[in-house]
Amino acid sequence: MPALQVIGVDVGGTSIRAARFVGHSHIPVAKTKVPTQAAKGADAVLQRLEAAIRQVAGHELDNVAGIGIAAAGPLNPHTGIVLNAPNLPGWQNLPLKQLMEDRLHRPVFIGNDANLAALGEWKFGAARGHQDVLYLTISTGIGGGVITSGRLLVGANGLGAEVGHMMAVPEGALCGCGQRGHLEAMASGTAIAAAARSRLQAGNEPTSKLWQLSGGDVGHVTGAMVGEAALAGDDFAVGLIAEAGGFIGRTLASLLHAFNSSIVVCGGGVSLLGDVILNPIRASVREHVMSEAYWRDCPIVLAELGDDAGLVGAGALVMESMPAEVAGAVPAAFQTAA
Amino acid sequence: MPALQVIGVDVGGTSIRAARFVGHSHIPVAKTKVPTQAAKGADAVLQRLEAAIRQVAGHELDNVAGIGIAAAGPLNPHTGIVLNAPNLPGWQNLPLKQLMEDRLHRPVFIGNDANLAALGEWKFGAARGHQDVLYLTISTGIGGGVITSGRLLVGANGLGAEVGHMMAVPEGALCGCGQRGHLEAMASGTAIAAAARSRLQAGNEPTSKLWQLSGGDVGHVTGAMVGEAALAGDDFAVGLIAEAGGFIGRTLASLLHAFNSSIVVCGGGVSLLGDVILNPIRASVREHVMSEAYWRDCPIVLAELGDDAGLVGAGALVMESMPAEVAGAVPAAFQTAA
């Protein structure tokens, strides 16, 4: 029997990335990255999406078991409809699965990009071998994904695992979703940068390296600058990161009470600060869980797949979504645990 | 083939209840309730547990497919060990599954009582036909259970779905678990009664019916008295219930972002207040979710099985836990959806 082939795609506001995987490896045999050109509208993006998939498929499209597509924003994996992709103009109630199946004549499966990054880290990254996984991506926003008992949690309409929208501070900072005090509003890279700017502008931190890093224009301090200053040991920046880590840890404590995961994986740009952010998260989790049973056997670790997590997870989604008789014929590493 | 038989047991601090179910019905063919006599120690309770099971089994014990046992407190359904049952002295690290299998020579499965109440409401109660269920029991404490994609969520060590220990108010009231501000500490019957007593004693509510209901001894106002006053239209009591409902709704919003359930079922003593508590919960959920997609198709309803939920769920647990070849032969109503 020929080795099973799948295609994974990650559609972002800036780039479309596609890869073809063969057998049990998450190292693609073909890979491409093209500009999304989102401003040209939905049809043009779908055209480019099709071209990227055909490019990595080569002559093998008919031998591909299925195509997994990771997209940002709320979408329903059961119906295959993208409700609203914030970075893709015209993507409202877009029947992405059907449209791509009509173009490619292969089975298509779609998933939220953060959910699929969780799937990627579970199947091929930091959470291999676990059955209960909590994945957080800490970046300009905070997203995530959850594996419970060896299955990706999606929820009734595919809108679950929105861990960035857990309430962290009642009536706290305004969140992008319109509510207040969500974890994303208190601890994302965007939130960290906003806190830095407002405290620097208030004149409270005259000795911070951020004055120098921003060329004195502290109204334009970015999350990346705060991270750079923190890695250089700047007390103010380290304190801001620790504060965000504290919010994340306290919210993780609630999430662990809900999911009782056996590993927490942190990805996204802010996680690249390593222990500067992970240690405050770990300390806050330990301080806030109701029993040490929730953290003792639950390491909090860095993601391993970097920017490829969503792409690899999109490939793995195909296997998760195939009928048992097909999935049963595929390499074990792609399969859901029993 | 003879109809499948299972036994469900609910072990509480006061009573042991057991029932035998035949075929696809949750109406028991035999049922008993005996005092737990917890103070006599673990061995004596196990003896009474065995006797209760043998009583409902009658001559059918050898024909029983399995026995499900619901117990309070943290326990590990994977290993069958009760870590610590707060109302049962001597139940620390008790290998309940193994001990009962040794006594009865039938397969035994154990589960947290609130988790199994969720299972009961899903299979035979208010959540029939749903695949994503959030169940809350609002009583002296707040517990719960979660069904995701047609499976009971238990977590890596069986400690998941502790919805009463989601953080509701940072640094809020002290919780029984030792942390602060958990939902249970802010909105359980115990929390409602404590709030009533402290405000009445401060002299702020001289016209409340609770003065009369407590015979003037407002230091002994109970949750039941607050409920009675609220049902009689007492403004102060209605306000206290609404406040608790507000905390519950705000926390439910976070839980819906995590689980994207298609129904929320509320059980436990406080839920018997009906719309007096459910309406504030519904309003608060609507106010706090990030998108109406989370509540529009997600009714918030009363539980249907009352005190029997755990007992019925314990019976259903047997089916959930049986190997597929056995479960495949059982009536559809007992089976997990695909």
HADDOCK unambig.tbl for C-alpha pairs under 7 A between the chains (distance, minus, plus):
assign (segid A and resid 132 and name CA) (segid B and resid 155 and name CA) 6.38 0.50 0.50
assign (segid A and resid 132 and name CA) (segid B and resid 156 and name CA) 5.84 0.50 0.50
assign (segid A and resid 148 and name CA) (segid B and resid 155 and name CA) 6.62 0.50 0.50
assign (segid A and resid 149 and name CA) (segid B and resid 155 and name CA) 6.80 0.50 0.50
assign (segid A and resid 155 and name CA) (segid B and resid 132 and name CA) 6.37 0.50 0.50
assign (segid A and resid 155 and name CA) (segid B and resid 148 and name CA) 6.59 0.50 0.50
assign (segid A and resid 155 and name CA) (segid B and resid 149 and name CA) 6.77 0.50 0.50
assign (segid A and resid 155 and name CA) (segid B and resid 259 and name CA) 5.54 0.50 0.50
assign (segid A and resid 155 and name CA) (segid B and resid 260 and name CA) 4.62 0.50 0.50
assign (segid A and resid 155 and name CA) (segid B and resid 261 and name CA) 6.03 0.50 0.50
assign (segid A and resid 156 and name CA) (segid B and resid 132 and name CA) 5.84 0.50 0.50
assign (segid A and resid 156 and name CA) (segid B and resid 260 and name CA) 5.71 0.50 0.50
assign (segid A and resid 156 and name CA) (segid B and resid 261 and name CA) 5.67 0.50 0.50
assign (segid A and resid 156 and name CA) (segid B and resid 262 and name CA) 5.74 0.50 0.50
assign (segid A and resid 157 and name CA) (segid B and resid 260 and name CA) 6.83 0.50 0.50
assign (segid A and resid 159 and name CA) (segid B and resid 260 and name CA) 5.64 0.50 0.50
assign (segid A and resid 160 and name CA) (segid B and resid 257 and name CA) 5.56 0.50 0.50
assign (segid A and resid 160 and name CA) (segid B and resid 258 and name CA) 4.89 0.50 0.50
assign (segid A and resid 160 and name CA) (segid B and resid 259 and name CA) 4.75 0.50 0.50
assign (segid A and resid 160 and name CA) (segid B and resid 260 and name CA) 4.62 0.50 0.50
assign (segid A and resid 161 and name CA) (segid B and resid 257 and name CA) 6.41 0.50 0.50
assign (segid A and resid 161 and name CA) (segid B and resid 258 and name CA) 4.35 0.50 0.50
assign (segid A and resid 161 and name CA) (segid B and resid 259 and name CA) 6.28 0.50 0.50
assign (segid A and resid 162 and name CA) (segid B and resid 257 and name CA) 5.24 0.50 0.50
assign (segid A and resid 162 and name CA) (segid B and resid 258 and name CA) 5.42 0.50 0.50
assign (segid A and resid 163 and name CA) (segid B and resid 258 and name CA) 6.13 0.50 0.50
assign (segid A and resid 165 and name CA) (segid B and resid 254 and name CA) 6.77 0.50 0.50
assign (segid A and resid 165 and name CA) (segid B and resid 257 and name CA) 6.62 0.50 0.50
assign (segid A and resid 166 and name CA) (segid B and resid 254 and name CA) 4.73 0.50 0.50
assign (segid A and resid 166 and name CA) (segid B and resid 257 and name CA) 6.98 0.50 0.50
assign (segid A and resid 167 and name CA) (segid B and resid 254 and name CA) 6.06 0.50 0.50
assign (segid A and resid 177 and name CA) (segid B and resid 290 and name CA) 5.71 0.50 0.50
assign (segid A and resid 178 and name CA) (segid B and resid 290 and name CA) 6.84 0.50 0.50
assign (segid A and resid 179 and name CA) (segid B and resid 288 and name CA) 6.69 0.50 0.50
assign (segid A and resid 179 and name CA) (segid B and resid 290 and name CA) 6.29 0.50 0.50
assign (segid A and resid 254 and name CA) (segid B and resid 165 and name CA) 6.79 0.50 0.50
assign (segid A and resid 254 and name CA) (segid B and resid 166 and name CA) 4.74 0.50 0.50
assign (segid A and resid 254 and name CA) (segid B and resid 167 and name CA) 6.07 0.50 0.50
assign (segid A and resid 257 and name CA) (segid B and resid 160 and name CA) 5.57 0.50 0.50
assign (segid A and resid 257 and name CA) (segid B and resid 161 and name CA) 6.40 0.50 0.50
assign (segid A and resid 257 and name CA) (segid B and resid 162 and name CA) 5.23 0.50 0.50
assign (segid A and resid 257 and name CA) (segid B and resid 165 and name CA) 6.63 0.50 0.50
assign (segid A and resid 257 and name CA) (segid B and resid 166 and name CA) 6.98 0.50 0.50
assign (segid A and resid 258 and name CA) (segid B and resid 160 and name CA) 4.91 0.50 0.50
assign (segid A and resid 258 and name CA) (segid B and resid 161 and name CA) 4.35 0.50 0.50
assign (segid A and resid 258 and name CA) (segid B and resid 162 and name CA) 5.42 0.50 0.50
assign (segid A and resid 258 and name CA) (segid B and resid 163 and name CA) 6.14 0.50 0.50
assign (segid A and resid 259 and name CA) (segid B and resid 155 and name CA) 5.53 0.50 0.50
assign (segid A and resid 259 and name CA) (segid B and resid 160 and name CA) 4.77 0.50 0.50
assign (segid A and resid 259 and name CA) (segid B and resid 161 and name CA) 6.27 0.50 0.50
assign (segid A and resid 260 and name CA) (segid B and resid 155 and name CA) 4.62 0.50 0.50
assign (segid A and resid 260 and name CA) (segid B and resid 156 and name CA) 5.71 0.50 0.50
assign (segid A and resid 260 and name CA) (segid B and resid 157 and name CA) 6.84 0.50 0.50
assign (segid A and resid 260 and name CA) (segid B and resid 159 and name CA) 5.64 0.50 0.50
assign (segid A and resid 260 and name CA) (segid B and resid 160 and name CA) 4.63 0.50 0.50
assign (segid A and resid 261 and name CA) (segid B and resid 155 and name CA) 6.02 0.50 0.50
assign (segid A and resid 261 and name CA) (segid B and resid 156 and name CA) 5.65 0.50 0.50
assign (segid A and resid 262 and name CA) (segid B and resid 156 and name CA) 5.73 0.50 0.50
assign (segid A and resid 288 and name CA) (segid B and resid 179 and name CA) 6.69 0.50 0.50
assign (segid A and resid 290 and name CA) (segid B and resid 177 and name CA) 5.71 0.50 0.50
assign (segid A and resid 290 and name CA) (segid B and resid 178 and name CA) 6.87 0.50 0.50
assign (segid A and resid 290 and name CA) (segid B and resid 179 and name CA) 6.30 0.50 0.50
